[in-house]
Amino acid sequence: MKQDEKPEKPKEKYFYFVDGDKFESENEFTTGAIIKSKLPDAKRGYALYLEGHSNDPDTLINDDTSISLEKEKGPKRFYTVPPASFGIK
């Protein structure tokens, strides 16, 4: 390294939670499909929701939905919901 060069900063990691489990990403932006790909096989077909803050409603995250992992009021928190099977006997 030359004297006038600054050392490279380590790349920032972005943290988020799904169903209480912590995950990390080196990318600020991700998609619902990428988040689901890190889940156990049994949960990959579930619906994914982003928890809203205070009075904000929770948001359904589709596979093609782009999400910023930048912290707002802490790391993003997601949860999964299994598909409904109402009326099936």
C-alpha positions, 0 to 999 in steps of 0.5 A, a space after each residue: 500500500 502506498 503512503 497516500 492510499 487509505 486502507 479499504 473499509 471492511 464491507 458493511 454487513 446488513 442484518 435482518 431477522 426471519 421468524 426470530 432467526 438472524 441472517 446477514 447480507 453484504 448487499 443493501 438490497 435484496 428480494 423476497 426470493 433471496 430471503 426465502 432461499 435462506 430459509 428451511 425447505 419447509 418454509 420456502 413456500 410460505 408467505 413472507 411479511 415485513 413487520 411494520 413499525 408502531 401503527 404501520 401495517 405489516 407488508 406482504 413481500 412477494 418473491 420479486 419485491 426489492 427490499 432495502 436492508 438499511 436499518 431504520 429503527 433497528 434491523 428489518 424483521 420478517 415473519 412467514 405464514 403458511 398457506 391457508 387451507 380453509 375449507 379443506 376436509 
